[in-house]
């Protein structure tokens, strides 16, 4: 059981949970979750395994810096020598191949291609190239974490719906301020491993300002589904209230500028995305069962 837990840790299960929520709630917003529940849950499992593959490859590649940073060296299996790099690589490969072959055969080639592209983008564009070279690493690299709605929609429909693209855009815009809050809190750790996160390169003030700008942008983007009646009253009210909650935390960190405020904002941002997509899915369920 101990070994199984270490392999699970390679997949970054907290991140996978968010991937699962964004994928599932996109299916719910489209209505496909309710027409084919078993099939869609199996699709969701494949998406989660594919995301786990990308995360395991990331830990395999970053094992050098993970062994130095306090945030990771006592928590991740490779720095702790609980798994060998070879086993981590093989595990990541098996997850990636199995999940994407399943998506191709059981669902659609488009879903599989997007999923494979996500893994490759996360490995080569973000982890190997941008992360250690440019302070906007998470802005571009964050696209890899936003594709669950696209994969889910492609698997269900054979094409990507407008709702799925909105889900992608929400996660894409949410990702930078989410990670920058953490980067502000642990910038000394990033400095130790020479990762050029935004606060390490351009300073705390610039980072706090960019967090504010990105958070402001989230409100109009989250309200795009209102156009064309792709969202109902439940989602609209939830999106506005959740944004106010998130914006309050953002303003606090902008003014107070303490490690405690940065860490709090980091966790608030996770709660924001989690509950926003829950609202997205619940609103879809309301519209589906009411026939609207």
Buried (B, 14 or more C-beta within 10 A) or exposed (E): EEEEEBBEBBBBBEBBEBBBBBBBBBBBBBBBBBEEEEBBEBBBBBBBBBBBBBBBBBBBBBBEBBBEBEEBBEEBBBBBEBBEEEBBBEBBBEBBEBBBEBBBEBBBEBBBBBBBBBBBBBBEBBBBBBBBEBBBBBBBBBBBBBBBBBBBBBBBBEEBBBBBBBBBBBBBBBBBBBBBBBBBBBBEBBEEBEBBBBBBBBEBEBBBEBBBEBBEBBBEBBBBBBEEEBBBEBBBEBBEEBBEBBBEBBEBBBEEBEEEBBBBBBEBBBEBBBBBBBBBBBBBBBBBEEEE
